[in-house]
Structure formats: C-alpha cells, structure tokens
Amino acid sequence: MSNEKKNQNQIQIEVPQEEMQGRYANLAVIAHSPNEFVLDFVFLSPGNPKARVQSRIVMTPENAKQLVFALKENMDKYEMNFGEITLKRRRTNDDIIDFTQAKGQA
C-alpha cells in the first residue's frame, strides 16, 4: 500500500487542552437499550457512599462491541509486555448491582 493511500486512511484526533490530564475512574456502570450502550465512568471514594460520574459515553451496540475487541487486544499486548494482570478477587453475582430501579442524578 502506498504512503499516499495510508495517509488517506489516518484520522487526526485532537485532544482539547482541558482534557489532556484525563479523568480518573475506578468503577464503570454500563446500561443498554436496543439502540445504544451507556457507559458511566465513576469515581468512588473509599468510605463515601456518594459517587460521581466523571464521564458518560453513549455508543451504538456495534461500536460497543468494537470497543470490547479493542480492549481485549490492548489487554493482551499489555500483558505480553508487563505480565499478567491479576485480580485481587473474582467477581461474583453479589457484585452485580441492579440499577434498573435507581433514581440517580448525572
């Protein structure tokens, strides 16, 4: 493939200065409807029952599935370079929170 064709397929992504530092989240809450997935990235402070949504991302089911594949690919690359990521404990059904009745604010 020629360099000219490669350059046509490249996307230039601009990150605004105020977003350069990013946002810390230690919890993700995921909900979906037939048409979209909603990912809330949350900061949950130890000992504080209130959590704050740092960022909300809404995407199509197809884009959500592409995200899953991209995360898996990057996780595999990370572990090849830095070793396996071990979880302190396995997730159980008790860890699953039913948000269908929750009346939260965002």
C-alpha positions in Angstrom: 0.0 0.0 0.0 1.4 3.4 -0.9 2.1 6.1 1.7 -0.4 8.3 0.0 -3.2 5.7 0.5 -2.1 5.2 4.1 -2.3 8.9 4.8 -5.9 9.0 3.4 -7.0 6.4 6.0 -5.4 8.1 9.0 -7.6 10.0 11.4 -6.2 13.0 13.2 -7.5 13.2 16.7 -7.3 16.4 18.6 -7.5 16.5 22.4 -8.5 19.8 23.9 -6.1 21.1 26.5 -8.6 20.8 29.3 -8.9 17.1 28.5 -5.2 16.3 28.4 -5.0 15.3 32.0 -7.9 12.9 31.7 -10.3 11.8 34.4 -9.7 9.1 37.0 -12.5 6.4 37.3 -12.4 3.3 39.4 -15.9 2.0 38.5 -17.8 1.6 35.3 -21.6 1.3 35.2 -23.0 0.0 32.0 -26.6 0.1 30.8 -28.1 -0.6 27.4 -31.2 -0.2 25.3 -31.9 -1.8 21.9 -30.2 1.2 20.3 -27.3 2.2 22.5 -25.0 1.4 25.3 -24.4 3.9 28.1 -21.0 3.7 29.9 -20.7 5.8 33.0 -17.2 6.1 34.3 -17.4 6.8 38.1 -15.0 7.8 40.9 -16.0 6.0 44.1 -14.1 7.4 47.0 -13.4 4.9 49.8 -15.8 5.3 52.8 -18.0 7.7 50.9 -21.4 6.3 49.8 -21.8 9.0 47.1 -20.0 8.5 43.8 -19.5 11.0 41.0 -19.8 10.3 37.3 -16.6 11.5 35.7 -17.6 10.9 32.1 -20.6 9.4 30.3 -20.1 7.8 26.9 -23.1 6.8 24.7 -22.4 4.5 21.8 -24.2 2.1 19.3 -24.2 -1.6 20.1 -21.8 -2.1 17.1 -19.3 0.4 18.5 -19.6 -1.1 21.9 -18.7 -4.5 20.6 -15.7 -2.9 18.7 -14.6 -1.4 22.0 -14.7 -4.8 23.6 -12.4 -6.2 20.9 -10.1 -3.2 21.1 -9.8 -3.5 24.9 -9.1 -7.3 24.6 -6.4 -6.7 22.0 -4.8 -4.0 24.1 -5.0 -6.0 27.3 -3.3 -8.9 25.6 -0.5 -6.5 24.4 -0.1 -5.0 27.8 0.2 -8.4 29.5 2.8 -9.5 26.9 4.9 -6.5 27.8 4.3 -6.2 31.6 3.0 -9.6 32.7 -0.5 -10.9 33.6 -2.8 -8.6 35.5 -4.1 -10.5 38.5 -7.4 -9.6 40.1 -7.5 -9.4 43.8 -10.7 -11.4 43.8 -13.1 -12.8 41.3 -16.4 -11.0 40.6 -19.5 -12.8 41.8 -23.2 -12.3 41.4 -23.2 -10.5 44.7 -21.0 -7.8 43.0 -23.7 -7.1 40.4 -25.8 -4.1 41.3 -29.3 -3.7 39.8 -29.6 -0.1 38.6 -33.0 -0.6 36.9 -34.9 1.0 39.8 -32.2 3.5 40.8 -33.2 7.2 40.5 -29.7 8.7 40.3 -28.6 12.1 39.0 -25.9 12.6 36.5 
